[in-house]
Amino acid sequence: MNPLTVKKINRFKEIKRGYWSFLLLVTLLLLSLVAELFINSKALMVGYQGNTYFPIFSDVYIGKDFGLNYSAEVNYRDLKKQFEAEENSDNYVVMPLVPWNAYEQDFNGASYPPLAPDSATQHYLGTDIIGRDVLARLVYGFRTAMGFALMTMVLSYIIGISMGCAMGFFGGKFDLLSQRFIEIWSMVPFLYVIMILVSVVQPTFGLFVMINVVFSWMGITWYMRTMTYKEAAREYVQSAKALGASTPRIIFKHILPNTMVMIVTLAPFTIASNITALTALDFLGLGLMPPTPSWGELLQQGKSNLDAPWIVMSVVTSIVSVLVMVTFIGEAVRAAFDPKKYTRYT
């Protein structure tokens, strides 16, 4: 690895709040990818009459498969209670830590939903206004928000970096026409476009990613145009041209590696803005279709039902925590990868 890159990474590790925020956020993201193992209404393992079943990885089992008198899908929480009540039985059920999924409604609590946090019902953060587990919807909503933010960032950066590099490197009429196009396109009202599309077609995760990509690639384009324009005028690029290096080689082997600082620095703040954008759209009712787990939808519920404070407290704490971690990571990256700190060596 390049010694300069090693120095930057070591400097990033020295900024503790950014480094630990990065580790925590990555850990939470990885855990959310396998959230079904921790938060699910399906059992992890069922032992019945000497046979072992893994419902979470298998097809749907019906009640009669485990000696129950119904043909619908098994309620594994009730099955666990039944097995535990049996005497001298080897039957057992292993449930996830939170035995509820993000869509299931609980109308069997002590009162009508929303239910307050209670370890007895295993609704550790309570339920929302229609009885769905808040913790489950927070975790799955986090996965949705992070997936949206990362996919949008990657796609918009691919477009923006490509366009910005081309504008800065080739210049001339191409640069001039591209600037005018970006200026015109940036004047299109994003919120109005969302409102029109939502009223015409059913909004999906992929549709929202594409819409946000279409309107968010312009920001990184201006930065990359400026950086490429500056790098293209430096001696090492002129030397590469004199030696007969091709345009793709000059851009990908020389210019892009020297502009990565800008990309790495802006990435965390782009993730934060994408999370905020999706949450705001869901809060306004212009986001993902119900019953998709969403922080914005939970925030809307919390605002409209202040007599159930656990809803708004849970989602606000989650949003603020994630945005603070992303901000700390961005600040640490910006400080660690600052090129001014490494212009000279001793």
SULURUR-V927543 format. One line per field, one symbol per residue. ss: DSSP state (H for helix, E for strand, L for the rest). phi: phi as a letter, one per 20 degrees, with the letter a starting at -180 (. if undefined). A space follows every 10 residues. Layout:
BEGIN
ss = ???
phi = ???
END
This chain:
BEGIN
ss = LLHHHHHHHH HHHHLHHHHH HHHHHHHHHH HHHLHHHLEL LLLLEEEELL EEELHHHLLL LEHHHHLLLL LLELLHHHHH HHHHHLLLLL LEEELLLELL LLLLELLLLL LLLLLLLELL LLELLLELLL LEEHHHHHHH HHHHHHHHHH HHHHHHHHHH HHHHHHHHHH LHHHHHHHHH HHHHHLLLLH HHHHHHHHHH LLLLHHHHHH HHHHHHHHHH HHHHHHHHHH HHLLHHHHHH HHLLLLHHHH HHHHHHHHHH HHHHHHHHHH HHHHHHHHHH HHHLLLLLLL LLLLHHHHHH HHHHLLLLHH HHHHHHHHHH HHHHHHHHHH HHHHHHLLHH HHLLLL
phi = .ggfffffff ffffegffff ffffffffff fffdfffdca eeffbcdbln ddccgfddff ddgffcmeeb deffefffff ffffffelde fbcddfgdec eedfddddff bfgfefgbff emefdmcefd neffffffff ffffffffff ffffffffff ffffffffee lmffffffff ffffffefff fffffffffd cffcgfffff fffgddffff ffffffffgf ffefffffff ffenfffgff feedfggedf gffffegfff ffffffffff fffenddfff eggbffffff fffecffdff ffffffgfff ffffffffff ffffffdfff fcfccc
END
